[in-house]
């Protein structure tokens, strides 16, 4: 995980979303409400708040943008492989 300094909220959203792949993102903050608001604006397959790379088998996993072939884990993978 990269840790980047920023001057404004808008700047960090723009920088975080300025990627070709959008695989994953993490938000570390003391203000959980602001962190969740920030997380909703990120264009990434997985977004964690005050954690990184935590995986739950019931939650969908997969990339965003040019990063993959759809969702895995949870009910999403069942639809993909069974239908």
SEMAR-165371 format. One record per residue (C-alpha): x, y, z. Coordinates in pm, 1 decimal, m for minus. Example, Ala and Ser with C-alpha at 12.3 -4.5 7.8 and 13.67 -1.06 7.14 Angstrom:
<r><u>1230.0</u><v>m450.0</v><w>780.0</w></r>
<r><u>1367.0</u><v>m106.0</v><w>714.0</w></r>
This chain:
<r><u>0.0</u><v>0.0</v><w>0.0</w></r>
<r><u>127.3</u><v>346.6</v><w>m87.7</w></r>
<r><u>80.4</u><v>628.3</v><w>158.8</w></r>
<r><u>44.2</u><v>967.4</v><w>m7.9</w></r>
<r><u>28.1</u><v>1315.8</v><w>140.4</w></r>
<r><u>m236.2</u><v>1549.9</v><w>3.6</w></r>
<r><u>m347.4</u><v>1911.6</v><w>37.3</w></r>
<r><u>m721.1</u><v>1877.4</v><w>m20.2</w></r>
<r><u>m993.2</u><v>1613.2</v><w>m11.3</w></r>
<r><u>m1070.9</u><v>1671.3</v><w>m379.5</w></r>
<r><u>m705.1</u><v>1628.1</v><w>m475.3</w></r>
<r><u>m671.5</u><v>1292.0</v><w>m305.7</w></r>
<r><u>m992.1</u><v>1157.0</v><w>m466.6</w></r>
<r><u>m865.6</u><v>1264.3</v><w>m808.2</w></r>
<r><u>m520.7</u><v>1112.6</v><w>m749.0</w></r>
<r><u>m661.8</u><v>786.3</v><w>m614.4</w></r>
<r><u>m894.4</u><v>743.7</v><w>m913.8</w></r>
<r><u>m628.0</u><v>836.8</v><w>m1170.2</w></r>
<r><u>m531.5</u><v>477.3</v><w>m1244.3</w></r>
<r><u>m582.0</u><v>236.3</v><w>m1530.1</w></r>
<r><u>m667.5</u><v>m64.1</v><w>m1316.4</w></r>
<r><u>m842.1</u><v>27.8</v><w>m992.0</w></r>
<r><u>m768.8</u><v>m302.1</v><w>m818.4</w></r>
<r><u>m787.3</u><v>m193.0</v><w>m455.9</w></r>
<r><u>m770.4</u><v>107.8</v><w>m228.3</w></r>
<r><u>m735.6</u><v>169.2</v><w>141.8</w></r>
<r><u>m833.4</u><v>463.0</v><w>358.5</w></r>
<r><u>m666.5</u><v>520.8</v><w>694.2</w></r>
<r><u>m839.9</u><v>785.1</v><w>904.6</w></r>
<r><u>m941.6</u><v>887.4</v><w>1255.3</w></r>
<r><u>m1279.6</u><v>1008.2</v><w>1121.9</w></r>
<r><u>m1472.9</u><v>693.3</v><w>1025.5</w></r>
<r><u>m1767.1</u><v>884.8</v><w>875.1</w></r>
<r><u>m1535.5</u><v>1081.2</v><w>648.0</w></r>
<r><u>m1344.9</u><v>763.5</v><w>560.7</w></r>
<r><u>m1663.2</u><v>585.7</v><w>451.9</w></r>
<r><u>m1771.2</u><v>887.4</v><w>246.3</w></r>
<r><u>m1429.5</u><v>891.8</v><w>82.9</w></r>
<r><u>m1441.1</u><v>516.2</v><w>16.7</w></r>
<r><u>m1770.6</u><v>550.4</v><w>m172.6</w></r>
<r><u>m1601.5</u><v>785.8</v><w>m419.6</w></r>
<r><u>m1312.2</u><v>554.2</v><w>m502.8</w></r>
<r><u>m1314.2</u><v>364.8</v><w>m832.1</w></r>
<r><u>m1162.4</u><v>39.7</v><w>m707.5</w></r>
<r><u>m1265.7</u><v>m324.2</v><w>m695.4</w></r>
<r><u>m1207.1</u><v>m344.6</v><w>m319.9</w></r>
<r><u>m1190.0</u><v>m57.2</v><w>m73.7</w></r>
<r><u>m1091.1</u><v>m96.1</v><w>290.0</w></r>
<r><u>m1126.0</u><v>160.1</v><w>567.8</w></r>
<r><u>m870.9</u><v>141.1</v><w>850.6</w></r>
<r><u>m754.7</u><v>m197.7</v><w>723.6</w></r>
<r><u>m596.8</u><v>m332.6</v><w>407.9</w></r>
<r><u>m630.1</u><v>m657.1</v><w>215.0</w></r>
<r><u>m889.9</u><v>m809.7</v><w>446.9</w></r>
<r><u>m1087.3</u><v>m1074.7</v><w>257.0</w></r>
<r><u>m1427.5</u><v>m1221.0</v><w>334.9</w></r>
<r><u>m1542.5</u><v>m1515.6</v><w>123.4</w></r>
<r><u>m1902.2</u><v>m1388.7</v><w>119.8</w></r>
<r><u>m1808.0</u><v>m1046.2</v><w>m17.7</w></r>
<r><u>m1760.7</u><v>m991.8</v><w>m390.2</w></r>
<r><u>m1402.2</u><v>m945.2</v><w>m501.7</w></r>
<r><u>m1282.0</u><v>m816.2</v><w>m831.4</w></r>
<r><u>m1128.7</u><v>m533.0</v><w>m1015.7</w></r>
<r><u>m1264.5</u><v>m214.4</v><w>m1156.7</w></r>
<r><u>m1176.7</u><v>m47.2</v><w>m1485.0</w></r>
<r><u>m916.0</u><v>m251.6</v><w>m1682.2</w></r>
<r><u>m822.2</u><v>m481.5</v><w>m1394.6</w></r>
<r><u>m998.7</u><v>m808.0</v><w>m1441.9</w></r>
<r><u>m1268.2</u><v>m1033.6</v><w>m1571.8</w></r>
<r><u>m1551.4</u><v>m960.5</v><w>m1332.4</w></r>
<r><u>m1636.1</u><v>m1052.6</v><w>m975.9</w></r>
<r><u>m1521.1</u><v>m1348.4</v><w>m772.4</w></r>
<r><u>m1623.8</u><v>m1487.4</v><w>m433.2</w></r>
<r><u>m1972.3</u><v>m1480.7</v><w>m285.8</w></r>
<r><u>m2280.0</u><v>m1535.8</v><w>m500.9</w></r>
<r><u>m2115.7</u><v>m1354.3</v><w>m793.6</w></r>
<r><u>m1878.6</u><v>m1640.9</v><w>m867.4</w></r>
<r><u>m2165.3</u><v>m1891.5</v><w>m857.5</w></r>
<r><u>m2354.3</u><v>m1697.5</v><w>m1124.1</w></r>
<r><u>m2040.3</u><v>m1678.1</v><w>m1333.7</w></r>
<r><u>m1951.3</u><v>m2047.0</v><w>m1328.6</w></r>
<r><u>m2296.4</u><v>m2207.4</v><w>m1312.4</w></r>
<r><u>m2493.1</u><v>m2010.6</v><w>m1570.8</w></r>
